[in-house]
Amino acid sequence: MKLEFTDKGESPQRGEKPQFSLSDQIATSGVFHEDLLTKMIAPQIAGKEMKITELRAYLCSEAVQGLLNFCENELPIGGVGLSVILDEKDPISFKFQDGKVKIKINAKNRVGLLPGNQVPTGILAQAAGPNRFGQLDFEPYQVEISYELKDGSATLEDIKVHGLNSPAKDLPNNKPNPNGIHQNTWAGAWRRIQEHATQLMDDATETTLEREYRRIMKDKIEFPTVSFPVKAKADPAKPNQRIEILEAGTLLPLEVKAENGWLAVSASLCTENMRALGITFDSKNRIQTIQPGSPAAKVGFKVGDRIESYASEDQRATAIGADIQPFLGFIKEKALHKGTQQRMIELAGKTEDGIPFKRSVSLCPSQLKHREEAAKFLSKVP
């Protein structure tokens, strides 16, 4: 049985959806487009000024977390508590491409005069009065957050803040006399912007903002594993009686891809009674039995096939000789890992008819507590 969920929206701008290479092992899959997240969040925050912790509430809403959980469950204590003034037209956008998930936030930094002719700097600048030209001006900047997809998860790669390489739109038309102007006056700020348009924001402010965003963003997004009863028993005459779990299984991330604006996730199913690979061998090292539903069965192994070599991402191909035990030890060791890539192996050999084959297999992990996690799942069901 295969379950699929998909964002069916189409437009001329949308590219082709990613294709999974391990399709035989997929139990469930899902795909959605980057503009789905953009359309969910952007209209709610456009043109608003808020603390970054308040922006977090939009980025980490229940609806967004149902697609991608970017944020830490608890906000770290301390920090500056910076605020953002978000762009009115394009406050936030998402990009899924080349195995990366990227977030761009467009905002601006208030520049004006406080009492005493001082220029407030930093994004938490208090509301300033109009400058001597009767204007209140802003420095535009952009935050870029990048996650890299690997091994069934997304790892925070970088957070960058930089000023946009054009001066603020609302600068005065008449350039003030720069002679003798101090940097802390409005005219000094105006000259600084004009002379350094490619670096509108100073390094200290950029570093502070980057640190503040790192406080709310997860270092690693784990695509969830889901354990549930595969077989269960309940007495209809006793509806309040706890369901007895006869067998439990777990959906595990298999492939995660970001291509052409699409994020695609697939998962495989392993049950508590399923062995890591699911085969046994006869005295001539040919496959003797194959466990139904096992990884070996899903990728197409047949009784009589002979596996002649094995390899993994971090290990070159090793030939299987007369002694099968090193291969069995390799399978056992790989099945101890939680990571998808760490459990991925390459098997090569010949069928009973002598036809060569090479198959990629995702092993079932041996350390999962299927039944315990399935019981937790049932306890949350109304």
C-alpha positions in Angstrom: 0.0 0.0 0.0 1.3 3.5 -0.9 -0.1 6.7 0.5 0.6 10.0 -1.3 -0.2 13.7 -0.5 0.6 16.5 -2.9 0.2 20.2 -3.5 -1.7 20.0 -6.8 -1.5 23.6 -7.6 -0.1 24.3 -11.1 1.1 27.5 -12.8 3.3 28.2 -15.8 6.1 29.2 -13.4 6.2 25.8 -11.7 8.8 23.4 -12.9 8.7 19.6 -13.0 8.2 17.8 -9.7 11.2 15.8 -8.3 11.4 12.1 -9.0 12.4 9.6 -6.4 15.1 7.1 -7.2 14.1 4.6 -4.5 10.5 4.3 -5.7 10.2 0.6 -4.9 10.7 1.2 -1.2 8.2 4.1 -0.8 5.3 3.6 1.6 4.2 7.2 1.5 5.3 10.4 -0.1 4.4 14.1 -0.2 5.4 17.1 -2.3 4.5 20.9 -2.1 5.7 24.0 -3.8 7.7 26.9 -2.3 5.0 29.4 -3.0 2.6 27.6 -0.7 4.7 28.7 2.3 5.2 32.2 0.9 1.4 32.7 0.4 0.7 31.4 3.9 3.0 33.8 5.7 3.6 36.9 3.5 0.1 38.5 3.6 0.1 38.2 7.4 3.3 40.1 8.0 3.5 42.5 5.0 4.4 46.1 6.2 4.3 45.3 9.9 6.9 46.1 12.5 7.4 43.4 15.1 9.9 41.7 17.3 11.8 38.8 15.8 10.2 36.7 18.5 6.8 37.8 17.1 7.9 37.0 13.5 8.7 33.5 14.9 5.1 33.0 15.7 4.2 33.3 12.0 7.2 31.3 10.8 6.4 28.6 13.4 2.6 28.5 13.2 0.9 25.1 13.4 0.0 25.2 9.7 3.6 25.9 8.7 5.0 23.3 11.1 2.8 20.8 9.4 4.9 21.3 6.3 8.3 22.3 7.7 9.3 22.8 11.4 11.9 25.6 11.2 11.8 26.7 14.8 13.0 25.5 18.2 10.2 24.4 20.5 11.4 26.8 23.2 12.9 30.2 22.6 16.3 30.5 24.3 16.4 32.9 27.3 18.2 36.2 26.9 19.2 38.1 23.7 18.5 41.6 22.5 14.9 41.2 21.5 15.4 42.9 18.1 12.5 44.0 15.9 12.0 44.1 12.2 10.1 46.5 9.9 8.9 44.2 7.1 8.6 45.1 3.4 5.1 46.0 2.3 5.2 44.0 -1.0 7.7 41.2 -0.6 8.3 40.6 3.1 9.3 36.9 2.9 9.8 34.2 0.2 10.9 30.6 0.1 13.0 28.8 -2.5 13.5 25.0 -2.9 16.3 24.4 -5.3 19.6 22.3 -5.7 19.0 20.4 -2.5 18.5 23.5 -0.4 15.7 25.3 1.4 16.2 29.0 1.5 14.2 31.8 3.2 14.5 35.4 2.3 13.2 38.2 4.5 13.1 41.7 3.2 13.0 44.5 5.8 14.2 47.9 6.5 16.1 49.8 9.2 14.6 53.1 10.4 16.8 56.2 10.0 15.7 59.5 11.4 16.4 62.0 14.2 15.9 61.6 17.9 15.9 64.5 20.3 19.4 66.0 20.4 19.8 65.5 16.7 21.0 61.9 17.1 20.5 59.2 14.4 19.0 55.9 15.8 20.9 52.9 14.4 20.1 49.2 14.6 16.9 47.6 13.7 15.4 48.2 17.2 15.6 51.9 16.7 12.8 53.7 18.6 10.3 55.7 16.6 12.2 58.7 15.3 10.8 62.1 14.4 11.1 63.5 10.8 14.5 64.6 9.7 15.3 68.3 9.0 13.8 67.8 5.6 10.5 66.6 7.1 11.0 63.0 6.2 11.5 59.7 8.0 13.8 57.4 6.1 14.7 53.7 6.0 17.6 51.5 5.0 16.5 48.4 3.2 18.2 45.1 4.0 17.7 41.3 3.4 18.0 38.3 5.6 19.0 35.0 3.9 18.5 31.7 5.7 19.7 28.5 4.1 19.2 24.9 4.9 20.9 22.0 3.2 19.0 18.7 2.7 21.0 15.6 3.6 20.4 12.2 5.1 16.6 12.7 5.6 17.0 16.0 7.4 17.7 19.7 6.7 20.8 21.3 8.4 21.1 25.0 8.9 23.9 26.1 6.5 24.0 29.8 6.9 22.2 33.0 8.0 23.3 36.2 6.3 22.1 39.8 6.7 23.2 42.4 4.2 22.1 45.9 3.1 20.6 46.2 -0.3 22.9 47.9 -2.9 20.7 50.9 -3.4 20.1 53.9 -1.1 16.8 54.3 0.8 14.0 55.5 -1.5 12.9 58.4 0.7 16.2 60.3 0.9 16.0 64.1 0.5 16.3 65.5 -3.1 18.6 68.4 -2.0 22.0 67.2 -0.8 23.0 69.0 2.4 26.4 70.7 2.7 28.8 67.9 3.8 31.4 70.3 5.2 31.9 69.8 8.9 28.9 67.4 9.2 29.2 64.9 12.1 28.3 61.3 11.4 25.6 61.3 14.2 23.6 64.1 12.5 20.9 63.3 9.9 23.0 64.8 7.1 25.9 62.7 8.2 23.8 59.6 8.0 22.6 60.7 4.6 26.2 61.1 3.3 27.1 57.7 4.8 24.2 56.1 2.8 25.2 57.9 -0.4 28.9 57.0 -0.1 28.4 53.4 1.0 25.3 52.3 -0.8 26.6 48.8 -1.2 26.9 48.4 2.5 24.0 50.2 4.0 24.1 48.3 7.3 27.2 48.3 9.5 28.9 45.0 10.5 27.8 45.1 14.1 24.1 45.4 13.3 24.4 42.6 10.7 26.1 40.4 13.3 23.5 41.2 15.9 20.7 40.4 13.6 22.3 37.1 12.5 22.7 36.1 16.1 19.1 36.9 16.8 17.8 34.8 13.9 20.0 31.9 15.0 18.2 32.0 18.3 14.9 31.0 16.8 15.9 28.8 13.9 16.6 25.1 14.3 20.1 23.9 13.6 18.6 20.7 12.1 15.1 20.0 10.8 14.4 16.3 11.3 11.7 15.0 9.0 9.5 13.0 11.4 9.3 9.3 11.9 5.8 8.1 12.7 5.1 4.8 14.6 1.6 3.3 14.6 -0.2 0.0 15.1 0.0 -2.2 12.0 -2.1 -4.9 13.6 -4.3 -4.3 16.6 -7.2 -5.8 18.5 -10.1 -4.1 20.2 -13.4 -5.4 21.7 -16.4 -3.5 20.1 -18.4 -4.3 23.3 -15.9 -2.4 25.4 -15.2 0.9 23.5 -13.4 2.4 26.5 -10.9 -0.5 26.7 -7.4 0.2 25.5 -6.6 -1.2 22.1 -4.1 -4.1 22.1 -1.2 -3.6 19.7 -0.4 -6.9 18.0 2.3 -5.5 15.7 3.7 -2.0 15.3 5.5 -0.3 12.5 7.3 3.0 11.7 7.4 5.3 8.7 11.0 6.5 8.2 12.3 9.3 5.9 13.7 7.8 2.7 14.5 10.6 0.3 14.1 14.4 0.7 14.6 16.5 -2.5 14.4 20.3 -3.2 14.2 20.9 -7.0 12.4 23.3 -9.3 10.6 25.0 -6.4 9.3 21.7 -5.1 10.1 20.0 -1.8 9.5 16.3 -2.0 9.7 13.8 0.9 9.3 10.0 0.7 9.2 7.4 3.6 9.6 3.7 3.9 7.8 1.4 6.3 9.6 -1.0 8.7 7.8 -3.1 11.2 8.9 -4.6 14.5 9.1 -8.1 13.1 11.0 -7.0 10.0 14.7 -7.9 9.7 17.2 -5.3 8.5 17.5 -6.7 5.0 15.1 -9.7 5.2 16.9 -12.6 3.5 18.6 -15.8 4.5 21.2 -17.8 2.5 21.7 -21.4 1.6 25.1 -23.3 1.8 26.1 -21.9 -1.6 25.4 -18.3 -0.5 22.4 -18.0 -2.7 19.2 -16.3 -1.3 17.1 -19.0 0.3 14.2 -17.1 1.8 12.9 -13.5 1.5 10.8 -12.0 4.3 7.5 -10.5 2.8 7.5 -6.7 2.9 11.2 -6.5 3.8 13.6 -4.1 2.1 15.0 -7.1 0.0 11.5 -7.9 -1.1 10.6 -4.3 -2.0 13.7 -3.9 -4.3 13.0 -7.1 -6.2 15.3 -9.8 -4.8 14.3 -13.4 -5.7 15.1 -16.8 -4.2 18.2 -18.1 -6.0 19.8 -14.7 -6.5 23.5 -14.5 -5.5 24.8 -11.3 -3.9 28.5 -11.0 -5.0 29.5 -7.6 -3.5 28.3 -4.9 -1.1 29.2 -1.3 -0.5 28.0 1.9 1.3 28.4 5.6 1.0 31.6 5.5 3.1 32.9 2.2 2.0 34.1 0.8 -1.3 32.7 -2.4 -2.8 33.7 -5.6 -1.0 33.5 -9.0 -2.6 31.6 -11.8 -0.9 33.7 -15.0 -0.8 33.0 -18.4 0.6 32.4 -17.0 4.1 29.1 -15.0 4.3 29.7 -13.8 7.8 31.5 -10.5 7.0 28.6 -9.5 4.9 26.1 -10.4 7.6 28.2 -8.4 10.1 28.2 -5.4 7.7 24.3 -5.5 7.5 24.1 -5.7 11.3 26.4 -2.7 11.8 24.6 -0.6 9.2 21.3 -1.3 10.7 22.4 0.3 14.0 22.4 3.7 12.4 19.4 6.1 12.5 20.4 8.2 9.5 18.9 7.3 6.1 22.2 7.6 4.2 24.1 5.6 6.8 21.7 2.7 6.3 21.8 2.9 2.5 23.8 0.1 0.9 24.6 -1.0 -2.7 24.3 -4.7 -3.5 25.6 -6.3 -6.8 25.4 -9.8 -8.1 23.6 -12.1 -10.5 20.1 -13.6 -10.7 19.6 -17.4 -10.8 19.6 -17.0 -14.6 23.0 -15.2 -14.6 21.6 -11.7 -15.2 23.7 -9.0 -13.5 22.0 -6.6 -11.0 22.9 -3.7 -8.8 20.4 -2.5 -6.3 20.3 0.3 -3.7 18.6 -0.7 -0.4 17.6 1.2 2.6 17.9 -1.1 5.6 15.4 -1.2 8.4 17.0 0.1 11.6 17.4 -2.3 14.5 17.1 0.2 17.4 13.6 1.4 16.8 11.1 1.1 19.7 8.1 0.5 17.4 5.6 -0.7 19.9 6.4 1.9 22.6 6.2 4.8 20.1 3.0 3.4 18.6 1.4 3.3 22.1 2.3 7.0 22.4 0.7 7.7 19.0 -2.5 5.9 20.2 -2.6 8.0 23.4 -2.8 11.2 21.3 -5.8 9.9 19.2 -9.1 11.2 20.5 
